[in-house]
């Protein structure tokens, strides 16, 4: 899930262990998306999730930020993280 989070800031990392590319051996990587292990990953994923869910017509509960609600006719859907 965290792999889909967007980055709000520029993050660079060294090449992962086991990465073998003699042409680019001394280069670093610029991350385009959040990945596991980054302290920003959870927040980035949560912001992206919130945008997508609200785009689908859900409304966030004011008292409990992890609860979303969508009403359609007589049907009510709750989404709880």
Gaussian input, Z-matrix of N, CA and C with variables (Angstrom, degrees):
# hf/3-21g

backbone

0 1
 N
 C     1     B1
 C     2     B2     1     A1
 N     3     B3     2     A2     1     D1
 C     4     B4     3     A3     2     D2
 C     5     B5     4     A4     3     D3
 N     6     B6     5     A5     4     D4
 C     7     B7     6     A6     5     D5
 C     8     B8     7     A7     6     D6
 N     9     B9     8     A8     7     D7
 C    10    B10     9     A9     8     D8
 C    11    B11    10    A10     9     D9
 N    12    B12    11    A11    10    D10
 C    13    B13    12    A12    11    D11
 C    14    B14    13    A13    12    D12
 N    15    B15    14    A14    13    D13
 C    16    B16    15    A15    14    D14
 C    17    B17    16    A16    15    D15
 N    18    B18    17    A17    16    D16
 C    19    B19    18    A18    17    D17
 C    20    B20    19    A19    18    D18
 N    21    B21    20    A20    19    D19
 C    22    B22    21    A21    20    D20
 C    23    B23    22    A22    21    D21
 N    24    B24    23    A23    22    D22
 C    25    B25    24    A24    23    D23
 C    26    B26    25    A25    24    D24
 N    27    B27    26    A26    25    D25
 C    28    B28    27    A27    26    D26
 C    29    B29    28    A28    27    D27
 N    30    B30    29    A29    28    D28
 C    31    B31    30    A30    29    D29
 C    32    B32    31    A31    30    D30
 N    33    B33    32    A32    31    D31
 C    34    B34    33    A33    32    D32
 C    35    B35    34    A34    33    D33
 N    36    B36    35    A35    34    D34
 C    37    B37    36    A36    35    D35
 C    38    B38    37    A37    36    D36
 N    39    B39    38    A38    37    D37
 C    40    B40    39    A39    38    D38
 C    41    B41    40    A40    39    D39
 N    42    B42    41    A41    40    D40
 C    43    B43    42    A42    41    D41
 C    44    B44    43    A43    42    D42
 N    45    B45    44    A44    43    D43
 C    46    B46    45    A45    44    D44
 C    47    B47    46    A46    45    D45
 N    48    B48    47    A47    46    D46
 C    49    B49    48    A48    47    D47
 C    50    B50    49    A49    48    D48
 N    51    B51    50    A50    49    D49
 C    52    B52    51    A51    50    D50
 C    53    B53    52    A52    51    D51
 N    54    B54    53    A53    52    D52
 C    55    B55    54    A54    53    D53
 C    56    B56    55    A55    54    D54
 N    57    B57    56    A56    55    D55
 C    58    B58    57    A57    56    D56
 C    59    B59    58    A58    57    D57
 N    60    B60    59    A59    58    D58
 C    61    B61    60    A60    59    D59
 C    62    B62    61    A61    60    D60
 N    63    B63    62    A62    61    D61
 C    64    B64    63    A63    62    D62
 C    65    B65    64    A64    63    D63
 N    66    B66    65    A65    64    D64
 C    67    B67    66    A66    65    D65
 C    68    B68    67    A67    66    D66
 N    69    B69    68    A68    67    D67
 C    70    B70    69    A69    68    D68
 C    71    B71    70    A70    69    D69
 N    72    B72    71    A71    70    D70
 C    73    B73    72    A72    71    D71
 C    74    B74    73    A73    72    D72
 N    75    B75    74    A74    73    D73
 C    76    B76    75    A75    74    D74
 C    77    B77    76    A76    75    D75
 N    78    B78    77    A77    76    D76
 C    79    B79    78    A78    77    D77
 C    80    B80    79    A79    78    D78
 N    81    B81    80    A80    79    D79
 C    82    B82    81    A81    80    D80
 C    83    B83    82    A82    81    D81
 N    84    B84    83    A83    82    D82
 C    85    B85    84    A84    83    D83
 C    86    B86    85    A85    84    D84
 N    87    B87    86    A86    85    D85
 C    88    B88    87    A87    86    D86
 C    89    B89    88    A88    87    D87
 N    90    B90    89    A89    88    D88
 C    91    B91    90    A90    89    D89
 C    92    B92    91    A91    90    D90
 N    93    B93    92    A92    91    D91
 C    94    B94    93    A93    92    D92
 C    95    B95    94    A94    93    D93
 N    96    B96    95    A95    94    D94
 C    97    B97    96    A96    95    D95
 C    98    B98    97    A97    96    D96
 N    99    B99    98    A98    97    D97
 C   100   B100    99    A99    98    D98
 C   101   B101   100   A100    99    D99
 N   102   B102   101   A101   100   D100
 C   103   B103   102   A102   101   D101
 C   104   B104   103   A103   102   D102
 N   105   B105   104   A104   103   D103
 C   106   B106   105   A105   104   D104
 C   107   B107   106   A106   105   D105
 N   108   B108   107   A107   106   D106
 C   109   B109   108   A108   107   D107
 C   110   B110   109   A109   108   D108
 N   111   B111   110   A110   109   D109
 C   112   B112   111   A111   110   D110
 C   113   B113   112   A112   111   D111
 N   114   B114   113   A113   112   D112
 C   115   B115   114   A114   113   D113
 C   116   B116   115   A115   114   D114
 N   117   B117   116   A116   115   D115
 C   118   B118   117   A117   116   D116
 C   119   B119   118   A118   117   D117
 N   120   B120   119   A119   118   D118
 C   121   B121   120   A120   119   D119
 C   122   B122   121   A121   120   D120
 N   123   B123   122   A122   121   D121
 C   124   B124   123   A123   122   D122
 C   125   B125   124   A124   123   D123
 N   126   B126   125   A125   124   D124
 C   127   B127   126   A126   125   D125
 C   128   B128   127   A127   126   D126
 N   129   B129   128   A128   127   D127
 C   130   B130   129   A129   128   D128
 C   131   B131   130   A130   129   D129
 N   132   B132   131   A131   130   D130
 C   133   B133   132   A132   131   D131
 C   134   B134   133   A133   132   D132
 N   135   B135   134   A134   133   D133
 C   136   B136   135   A135   134   D134
 C   137   B137   136   A136   135   D135
 N   138   B138   137   A137   136   D136
 C   139   B139   138   A138   137   D137
 C   140   B140   139   A139   138   D138
 N   141   B141   140   A140   139   D139
 C   142   B142   141   A141   140   D140
 C   143   B143   142   A142   141   D141
 N   144   B144   143   A143   142   D142
 C   145   B145   144   A144   143   D143
 C   146   B146   145   A145   144   D144
 N   147   B147   146   A146   145   D145
 C   148   B148   147   A147   146   D146
 C   149   B149   148   A148   147   D147
 N   150   B150   149   A149   148   D148
 C   151   B151   150   A150   149   D149
 C   152   B152   151   A151   150   D150
 N   153   B153   152   A152   151   D151
 C   154   B154   153   A153   152   D152
 C   155   B155   154   A154   153   D153
 N   156   B156   155   A155   154   D154
 C   157   B157   156   A156   155   D155
 C   158   B158   157   A157   156   D156
 N   159   B159   158   A158   157   D157
 C   160   B160   159   A159   158   D158
 C   161   B161   160   A160   159   D159
 N   162   B162   161   A161   160   D160
 C   163   B163   162   A162   161   D161
 C   164   B164   163   A163   162   D162
 N   165   B165   164   A164   163   D163
 C   166   B166   165   A165   164   D164
 C   167   B167   166   A166   165   D165
 N   168   B168   167   A167   166   D166
 C   169   B169   168   A168   167   D167
 C   170   B170   169   A169   168   D168
 N   171   B171   170   A170   169   D169
 C   172   B172   171   A171   170   D170
 C   173   B173   172   A172   171   D171
 N   174   B174   173   A173   172   D172
 C   175   B175   174   A174   173   D173
 C   176   B176   175   A175   174   D174
 N   177   B177   176   A176   175   D175
 C   178   B178   177   A177   176   D176
 C   179   B179   178   A178   177   D177
 N   180   B180   179   A179   178   D178
 C   181   B181   180   A180   179   D179
 C   182   B182   181   A181   180   D180
 N   183   B183   182   A182   181   D181
 C   184   B184   183   A183   182   D182
 C   185   B185   184   A184   183   D183
 N   186   B186   185   A185   184   D184
 C   187   B187   186   A186   185   D185
 C   188   B188   187   A187   186   D186
 N   189   B189   188   A188   187   D187
 C   190   B190   189   A189   188   D188
 C   191   B191   190   A190   189   D189
 N   192   B192   191   A191   190   D190
 C   193   B193   192   A192   191   D191
 C   194   B194   193   A193   192   D192
 N   195   B195   194   A194   193   D193
 C   196   B196   195   A195   194   D194
 C   197   B197   196   A196   195   D195
 N   198   B198   197   A197   196   D196
 C   199   B199   198   A198   197   D197
 C   200   B200   199   A199   198   D198
 N   201   B201   200   A200   199   D199
 C   202   B202   201   A201   200   D200
 C   203   B203   202   A202   201   D201
 N   204   B204   203   A203   202   D202
 C   205   B205   204   A204   203   D203
 C   206   B206   205   A205   204   D204
 N   207   B207   206   A206   205   D205
 C   208   B208   207   A207   206   D206
 C   209   B209   208   A208   207   D207
 N   210   B210   209   A209   208   D208
 C   211   B211   210   A210   209   D209
 C   212   B212   211   A211   210   D210
 N   213   B213   212   A212   211   D211
 C   214   B214   213   A213   212   D212
 C   215   B215   214   A214   213   D213
 N   216   B216   215   A215   214   D214
 C   217   B217   216   A216   215   D215
 C   218   B218   217   A217   216   D216
 N   219   B219   218   A218   217   D217
 C   220   B220   219   A219   218   D218
 C   221   B221   220   A220   219   D219
 N   222   B222   221   A221   220   D220
 C   223   B223   222   A222   221   D221
 C   224   B224   223   A223   222   D222
 N   225   B225   224   A224   223   D223
 C   226   B226   225   A225   224   D224
 C   227   B227   226   A226   225   D225
 N   228   B228   227   A227   226   D226
 C   229   B229   228   A228   227   D227
 C   230   B230   229   A229   228   D228
 N   231   B231   230   A230   229   D229
 C   232   B232   231   A231   230   D230
 C   233   B233   232   A232   231   D231
 N   234   B234   233   A233   232   D232
 C   235   B235   234   A234   233   D233
 C   236   B236   235   A235   234   D234
 N   237   B237   236   A236   235   D235
 C   238   B238   237   A237   236   D236
 C   239   B239   238   A238   237   D237
 N   240   B240   239   A239   238   D238
 C   241   B241   240   A240   239   D239
 C   242   B242   241   A241   240   D240

   B1=1.4460
   B2=1.5245
   B3=1.3170
   B4=1.4617
   B5=1.5222
   B6=1.3077
   B7=1.4606
   B8=1.5184
   B9=1.3254
   B10=1.4546
   B11=1.5173
   B12=1.3071
   B13=1.4564
   B14=1.5185
   B15=1.3232
   B16=1.4565
   B17=1.5150
   B18=1.3181
   B19=1.4579
   B20=1.5240
   B21=1.3293
   B22=1.4592
   B23=1.5188
   B24=1.3029
   B25=1.4563
   B26=1.5238
   B27=1.3139
   B28=1.4600
   B29=1.5262
   B30=1.3348
   B31=1.4591
   B32=1.5269
   B33=1.3318
   B34=1.4605
   B35=1.5221
   B36=1.3248
   B37=1.4610
   B38=1.5269
   B39=1.3209
   B40=1.4589
   B41=1.5201
   B42=1.2974
   B43=1.4615
   B44=1.5262
   B45=1.3362
   B46=1.4623
   B47=1.5259
   B48=1.3201
   B49=1.4624
   B50=1.5235
   B51=1.3003
   B52=1.4516
   B53=1.5168
   B54=1.3261
   B55=1.4625
   B56=1.5206
   B57=1.3136
   B58=1.4632
   B59=1.5241
   B60=1.3200
   B61=1.4596
   B62=1.5178
   B63=1.3233
   B64=1.4607
   B65=1.5286
   B66=1.3095
   B67=1.4680
   B68=1.5258
   B69=1.3302
   B70=1.4685
   B71=1.5213
   B72=1.3044
   B73=1.4648
   B74=1.5240
   B75=1.3156
   B76=1.4581
   B77=1.5118
   B78=1.3142
   B79=1.4652
   B80=1.5261
   B81=1.3381
   B82=1.4628
   B83=1.5238
   B84=1.3225
   B85=1.4604
   B86=1.5238
   B87=1.3181
   B88=1.4637
   B89=1.5264
   B90=1.3215
   B91=1.4624
   B92=1.5226
   B93=1.3252
   B94=1.4577
   B95=1.5339
   B96=1.3129
   B97=1.4645
   B98=1.5170
   B99=1.3304
   B100=1.4633
   B101=1.5206
   B102=1.3184
   B103=1.4591
   B104=1.5209
   B105=1.3295
   B106=1.4583
   B107=1.5195
   B108=1.3122
   B109=1.4564
   B110=1.5125
   B111=1.3193
   B112=1.4602
   B113=1.5177
   B114=1.3186
   B115=1.4641
   B116=1.5268
   B117=1.3322
   B118=1.4600
   B119=1.5288
   B120=1.3258
   B121=1.4614
   B122=1.5254
   B123=1.3179
   B124=1.4682
   B125=1.5137
   B126=1.3067
   B127=1.4667
   B128=1.5264
   B129=1.3041
   B130=1.4615
   B131=1.5279
   B132=1.3277
   B133=1.4587
   B134=1.5194
   B135=1.3357
   B136=1.4569
   B137=1.5272
   B138=1.3208
   B139=1.4655
   B140=1.5242
   B141=1.3210
   B142=1.4700
   B143=1.5259
   B144=1.3228
   B145=1.4627
   B146=1.5231
   B147=1.3327
   B148=1.4629
   B149=1.5346
   B150=1.3272
   B151=1.4678
   B152=1.5288
   B153=1.3222
   B154=1.4648
   B155=1.5237
   B156=1.3196
   B157=1.4669
   B158=1.5248
   B159=1.3186
   B160=1.4721
   B161=1.5201
   B162=1.3291
   B163=1.4617
   B164=1.5233
   B165=1.3212
   B166=1.4655
   B167=1.5274
   B168=1.3341
   B169=1.4588
   B170=1.5140
   B171=1.3226
   B172=1.4586
   B173=1.5241
   B174=1.3295
   B175=1.4657
   B176=1.5238
   B177=1.3278
   B178=1.4629
   B179=1.5249
   B180=1.3179
   B181=1.4552
   B182=1.5286
   B183=1.3235
   B184=1.4652
   B185=1.5246
   B186=1.3316
   B187=1.4629
   B188=1.5300
   B189=1.3159
   B190=1.4674
   B191=1.5240
   B192=1.3146
   B193=1.4697
   B194=1.5284
   B195=1.3226
   B196=1.4730
   B197=1.5296
   B198=1.3382
   B199=1.4601
   B200=1.5291
   B201=1.3330
   B202=1.4614
   B203=1.5248
   B204=1.3364
   B205=1.4608
   B206=1.5275
   B207=1.3440
   B208=1.4640
   B209=1.5201
   B210=1.3248
   B211=1.4579
   B212=1.5187
   B213=1.3224
   B214=1.4606
   B215=1.5213
   B216=1.3115
   B217=1.4604
   B218=1.5145
   B219=1.3304
   B220=1.4655
   B221=1.5286
   B222=1.3164
   B223=1.4712
   B224=1.5245
   B225=1.3266
   B226=1.4626
   B227=1.5299
   B228=1.3283
   B229=1.4627
   B230=1.5194
   B231=1.3289
   B232=1.4625
   B233=1.5211
   B234=1.3143
   B235=1.4530
   B236=1.5158
   B237=1.3307
   B238=1.4621
   B239=1.5204
   B240=1.3264
   B241=1.4721
   B242=1.5019
   A1=111.38
   A2=116.83
   A3=119.06
   A4=112.12
   A5=117.77
   A6=120.10
   A7=112.28
   A8=117.82
   A9=121.13
   A10=113.54
   A11=117.82
   A12=120.42
   A13=111.32
   A14=117.27
   A15=121.94
   A16=110.07
   A17=116.71
   A18=122.39
   A19=110.09
   A20=117.05
   A21=122.05
   A22=111.21
   A23=116.56
   A24=120.81
   A25=109.32
   A26=115.68
   A27=120.66
   A28=109.10
   A29=116.90
   A30=122.23
   A31=108.25
   A32=115.61
   A33=122.07
   A34=108.72
   A35=116.41
   A36=120.87
   A37=109.13
   A38=115.29
   A39=119.26
   A40=108.06
   A41=116.69
   A42=119.82
   A43=109.77
   A44=117.22
   A45=120.55
   A46=112.33
   A47=114.85
   A48=120.89
   A49=109.13
   A50=116.63
   A51=120.80
   A52=113.30
   A53=116.63
   A54=120.46
   A55=108.26
   A56=116.99
   A57=120.59
   A58=108.99
   A59=115.78
   A60=122.21
   A61=106.78
   A62=117.57
   A63=120.94
   A64=113.62
   A65=117.93
   A66=120.93
   A67=111.10
   A68=117.34
   A69=122.14
   A70=112.42
   A71=118.14
   A72=122.61
   A73=113.87
   A74=119.26
   A75=120.74
   A76=114.60
   A77=117.81
   A78=121.01
   A79=111.44
   A80=114.76
   A81=121.26
   A82=108.89
   A83=116.58
   A84=121.88
   A85=110.10
   A86=116.34
   A87=121.62
   A88=106.91
   A89=116.72
   A90=120.82
   A91=110.72
   A92=115.66
   A93=121.75
   A94=110.91
   A95=117.16
   A96=123.23
   A97=109.05
   A98=116.29
   A99=120.62
   A100=109.84
   A101=116.05
   A102=121.08
   A103=108.75
   A104=115.97
   A105=120.99
   A106=109.99
   A107=116.44
   A108=121.17
   A109=113.36
   A110=117.89
   A111=119.99
   A112=109.00
   A113=116.69
   A114=118.32
   A115=111.09
   A116=117.99
   A117=121.92
   A118=112.56
   A119=118.37
   A120=121.59
   A121=113.04
   A122=118.44
   A123=121.22
   A124=111.45
   A125=116.38
   A126=120.91
   A127=110.70
   A128=116.51
   A129=121.75
   A130=110.53
   A131=116.86
   A132=120.88
   A133=110.58
   A134=117.32
   A135=121.37
   A136=111.39
   A137=117.28
   A138=120.92
   A139=109.88
   A140=117.08
   A141=121.41
   A142=110.85
   A143=117.17
   A144=121.81
   A145=110.38
   A146=116.71
   A147=122.55
   A148=110.87
   A149=116.94
   A150=121.18
   A151=111.23
   A152=116.51
   A153=120.96
   A154=111.00
   A155=117.38
   A156=121.51
   A157=111.15
   A158=116.95
   A159=119.85
   A160=110.80
   A161=117.09
   A162=121.47
   A163=112.55
   A164=116.67
   A165=122.04
   A166=112.36
   A167=116.92
   A168=120.68
   A169=115.97
   A170=118.38
   A171=121.11
   A172=109.71
   A173=115.55
   A174=121.71
   A175=108.61
   A176=116.16
   A177=121.50
   A178=109.88
   A179=116.47
   A180=122.51
   A181=109.29
   A182=117.13
   A183=120.88
   A184=112.74
   A185=117.84
   A186=121.02
   A187=112.59
   A188=116.70
   A189=122.22
   A190=108.64
   A191=116.51
   A192=120.27
   A193=113.69
   A194=118.07
   A195=120.21
   A196=111.99
   A197=117.50
   A198=121.90
   A199=109.24
   A200=115.42
   A201=121.81
   A202=108.29
   A203=115.98
   A204=120.97
   A205=109.39
   A206=114.98
   A207=120.52
   A208=107.98
   A209=115.73
   A210=121.12
   A211=109.07
   A212=115.66
   A213=121.73
   A214=107.74
   A215=115.89
   A216=119.98
   A217=109.64
   A218=116.94
   A219=120.51
   A220=112.13
   A221=117.24
   A222=120.87
   A223=110.95
   A224=115.47
   A225=121.91
   A226=107.35
   A227=115.60
   A228=120.92
   A229=108.81
   A230=116.41
   A231=121.97
   A232=107.96
   A233=115.82
   A234=122.28
   A235=106.82
   A236=116.45
   A237=121.39
   A238=108.60
   A239=115.74
   A240=120.52
   A241=110.20
   D1=-39.81
   D2=-178.07
   D3=-65.44
   D4=-20.24
   D5=-177.69
   D6=-66.51
   D7=-17.08
   D8=-179.42
   D9=-94.28
   D10=-1.48
   D11=-179.63
   D12=-73.25
   D13=140.50
   D14=177.70
   D15=-88.93
   D16=149.46
   D17=179.01
   D18=-90.86
   D19=133.56
   D20=174.46
   D21=-94.42
   D22=-13.00
   D23=-178.92
   D24=-133.79
   D25=161.80
   D26=-179.87
   D27=-81.07
   D28=127.20
   D29=-179.75
   D30=-129.51
   D31=130.27
   D32=176.75
   D33=-115.67
   D34=152.04
   D35=177.22
   D36=-142.81
   D37=157.30
   D38=174.82
   D39=-73.75
   D40=161.22
   D41=179.63
   D42=-64.78
   D43=140.38
   D44=-178.52
   D45=-63.67
   D46=151.44
   D47=177.28
   D48=-59.94
   D49=135.89
   D50=-178.77
   D51=93.17
   D52=-10.86
   D53=177.36
   D54=-72.56
   D55=121.53
   D56=-177.55
   D57=-123.06
   D58=109.04
   D59=175.40
   D60=-149.87
   D61=94.02
   D62=-174.12
   D63=-57.96
   D64=-28.58
   D65=-179.49
   D66=-70.08
   D67=-35.26
   D68=-176.45
   D69=-114.38
   D70=27.89
   D71=-172.96
   D72=-57.70
   D73=-36.54
   D74=-175.64
   D75=-96.29
   D76=8.28
   D77=-175.41
   D78=-91.25
   D79=161.01
   D80=176.53
   D81=-108.17
   D82=169.78
   D83=-178.76
   D84=-110.83
   D85=137.80
   D86=173.17
   D87=-100.45
   D88=122.41
   D89=-177.33
   D90=-77.97
   D91=135.08
   D92=176.72
   D93=-98.27
   D94=-26.72
   D95=-179.16
   D96=-133.44
   D97=159.78
   D98=176.60
   D99=-68.77
   D100=148.25
   D101=176.11
   D102=-133.98
   D103=161.24
   D104=176.98
   D105=-56.48
   D106=142.85
   D107=177.09
   D108=99.92
   D109=-19.09
   D110=176.49
   D111=-81.21
   D112=139.37
   D113=178.71
   D114=-66.58
   D115=-20.76
   D116=-179.96
   D117=-86.77
   D118=-8.81
   D119=-171.40
   D120=-60.91
   D121=-46.31
   D122=-178.54
   D123=-62.55
   D124=-46.55
   D125=-179.15
   D126=-64.95
   D127=-43.03
   D128=179.69
   D129=-61.69
   D130=-44.69
   D131=178.78
   D132=-63.53
   D133=-42.73
   D134=-178.44
   D135=-63.22
   D136=-42.21
   D137=178.71
   D138=-63.02
   D139=-44.47
   D140=179.82
   D141=-64.80
   D142=-43.48
   D143=178.30
   D144=-59.37
   D145=-45.90
   D146=-179.76
   D147=-58.91
   D148=-44.15
   D149=179.31
   D150=-61.54
   D151=-45.41
   D152=-177.22
   D153=-67.19
   D154=-46.64
   D155=-178.22
   D156=-63.22
   D157=-43.45
   D158=177.83
   D159=-65.51
   D160=-32.61
   D161=176.20
   D162=-66.32
   D163=-22.82
   D164=177.59
   D165=-89.06
   D166=3.58
   D167=175.83
   D168=98.15
   D169=6.23
   D170=177.18
   D171=-81.95
   D172=150.83
   D173=176.70
   D174=-119.00
   D175=133.93
   D176=-178.02
   D177=-77.85
   D178=136.33
   D179=177.14
   D180=-69.30
   D181=133.46
   D182=-177.33
   D183=-70.30
   D184=-32.22
   D185=-178.83
   D186=-83.32
   D187=-35.29
   D188=-178.14
   D189=-125.54
   D190=104.21
   D191=-174.41
   D192=-68.10
   D193=-12.59
   D194=179.58
   D195=-94.74
   D196=8.65
   D197=179.64
   D198=-115.67
   D199=128.41
   D200=178.20
   D201=-121.60
   D202=149.45
   D203=-177.35
   D204=-135.69
   D205=140.67
   D206=176.02
   D207=-136.12
   D208=130.60
   D209=178.06
   D210=-113.99
   D211=135.78
   D212=178.06
   D213=-144.02
   D214=104.08
   D215=-175.69
   D216=64.14
   D217=-124.61
   D218=178.86
   D219=-92.17
   D220=-3.22
   D221=-179.06
   D222=-90.84
   D223=138.43
   D224=176.52
   D225=-126.91
   D226=130.30
   D227=-180.00
   D228=-119.21
   D229=128.60
   D230=174.21
   D231=-108.58
   D232=136.08
   D233=175.92
   D234=-120.17
   D235=118.61
   D236=-176.08
   D237=-119.50
   D238=124.54
   D239=178.74
   D240=-86.83

